[in-house]
Amino acid sequence: MGVIKFIIAFIQGITEFLPVSSSAHLVLVPSLLGWPDQGLAFDVAVHLGTLIAVLGYYRSDLWTIVRACLHIDSVKGSAEGLALAKLLMVASLPVFAAGAALEEVVETALRNPHVIATTTAVFGILLWVADRLGRHRRRLEDLGWSCLLYTS
């Protein structure tokens, strides 16, 4: 069982930074290989590991944001740090709301391999379309509600 968890965690770590669903792989790989589902607690644990790695990688950017929010010192980029903090908070609200509202559905119906395979394919197509139609460079000033609309 330990080897299976290691393999699944390894696959999650690799797929986390690719434009594919690492969460889907946590369910699809065991399903395709006939392994038992590791459960939602295991999924959360491997995602926590990924979060720690991302926080470590972006530590200097995060420190800039924290210093700007706490007004620790007057650093160049304080306005940018505050703007990023506000955008991060606003962008996180829908995820927190959806997680709270859909917790039961996520734990049961949405862990079905058929649902996951279908939604992975659909979102893969949407990512491909967005890549073809969207701008490839954005400045901080471009972020906000208006970035949800397609502009060429």
C-alpha positions in Angstrom: 0.0 0.0 0.0 2.9 2.4 0.7 4.3 1.9 -2.8 1.0 2.7 -4.3 0.7 5.9 -2.3 4.2 6.9 -3.3 3.5 6.3 -7.0 0.3 8.2 -6.8 1.9 11.1 -4.9 4.8 11.1 -7.5 2.3 11.3 -10.4 0.4 14.1 -8.6 3.7 16.1 -8.1 4.6 15.8 -11.8 1.1 16.6 -13.1 0.5 19.5 -10.7 2.5 22.0 -12.8 1.3 20.8 -16.2 -1.9 22.1 -17.8 -3.7 18.9 -16.8 -5.6 18.0 -13.7 -3.4 16.5 -11.0 -6.5 15.9 -8.9 -8.0 13.8 -11.7 -4.8 11.7 -11.8 -5.3 10.9 -8.1 -8.5 9.1 -9.0 -7.9 8.0 -12.6 -4.6 6.2 -12.1 -5.8 4.0 -9.3 -9.0 3.3 -11.2 -7.2 2.4 -14.4 -4.7 0.2 -12.6 -7.2 -1.5 -10.3 -5.8 0.0 -7.1 -8.0 1.1 -4.2 -9.1 4.8 -4.0 -6.8 6.5 -1.5 -9.5 8.8 -0.4 -10.0 12.5 -0.1 -7.7 12.8 3.0 -4.7 11.5 0.9 -5.6 13.9 -1.9 -5.6 16.8 0.5 -2.2 15.7 2.0 -0.4 15.5 -1.4 -1.9 18.9 -2.4 -0.7 20.3 0.9 2.8 19.1 -0.1 2.5 20.9 -3.4 1.3 24.1 -1.7 4.4 24.0 0.6 6.6 23.7 -2.5 4.9 26.6 -4.3 5.1 28.8 -1.3 8.8 28.0 -1.0 9.3 28.8 -4.7 7.4 32.1 -4.5 8.7 33.1 -1.1 10.3 36.4 -2.2 7.1 37.5 -4.0 5.0 36.5 -1.1 7.3 38.4 1.3 6.9 41.5 -0.9 3.1 41.1 -0.7 3.2 40.6 3.1 5.5 43.6 3.6 3.3 45.8 1.5 0.1 44.7 3.4 1.7 45.2 6.8 3.4 48.5 5.7 6.7 47.1 7.2 8.8 49.4 5.1 8.4 51.6 2.1 9.7 49.4 -0.7 9.6 49.8 -4.4 6.7 47.8 -5.5 4.5 48.3 -2.4 1.6 49.4 -4.6 2.1 46.4 -6.8 2.2 44.1 -3.7 -1.0 45.6 -2.3 -2.7 45.2 -5.7 -1.6 41.5 -5.9 -2.8 40.8 -2.4 -6.2 42.3 -3.2 -6.5 40.3 -6.4 -5.4 37.1 -4.7 -8.1 37.5 -2.0 -10.8 38.3 -4.6 -9.7 35.3 -6.8 -9.8 33.0 -3.7 -13.4 33.8 -2.7 -15.2 31.7 -5.3 -13.0 28.7 -4.4 -13.7 29.0 -0.7 -17.5 29.4 -1.4 -17.6 26.5 -3.8 -15.7 24.3 -1.4 -18.0 25.0 1.4 -21.2 24.7 -0.6 -20.1 21.5 -2.6 -18.1 19.6 0.0 -20.5 16.6 0.0 -20.8 16.5 -3.8 -17.0 16.6 -4.2 -16.5 13.8 -1.8 -19.0 11.5 -3.5 -20.2 12.1 -7.0 -17.3 14.1 -8.3 -14.8 11.4 -7.4 -16.3 9.1 -10.0 -13.7 8.1 -12.6 -16.2 8.6 -15.5 -17.1 12.1 -14.3 -13.5 12.9 -13.9 -12.4 11.6 -17.3 -15.2 13.5 -19.0 -14.6 16.8 -17.3 -10.8 16.4 -17.8 -11.4 16.0 -21.6 -13.8 19.0 -21.7 -11.5 21.3 -19.8 -8.6 20.1 -21.9 -10.4 21.3 -25.0 -11.3 24.6 -23.2 -7.7 25.2 -22.3 -6.6 24.5 -25.9 -9.2 27.1 -27.1 -8.1 29.6 -24.5 -4.5 29.1 -25.5 -5.3 29.7 -29.2 -7.5 32.8 -28.6 -6.0 34.5 -25.6 -3.2 36.9 -25.2 0.0 35.4 -24.0 1.3 38.3 -22.0 -0.5 40.2 -19.3 0.6 43.0 -17.1 -0.6 43.5 -13.5 -2.7 46.5 -14.8 -4.5 44.1 -17.1 -5.7 41.9 -14.3 -9.2 42.5 -12.9 -12.8 41.8 -13.8 -12.2 43.0 -17.3 -9.6 40.2 -18.0 -12.5 37.8 -18.0 -13.6 39.2 -21.3 -11.8 38.2 -24.5 -9.8 41.1 -26.0 -7.4 40.8 -28.8 
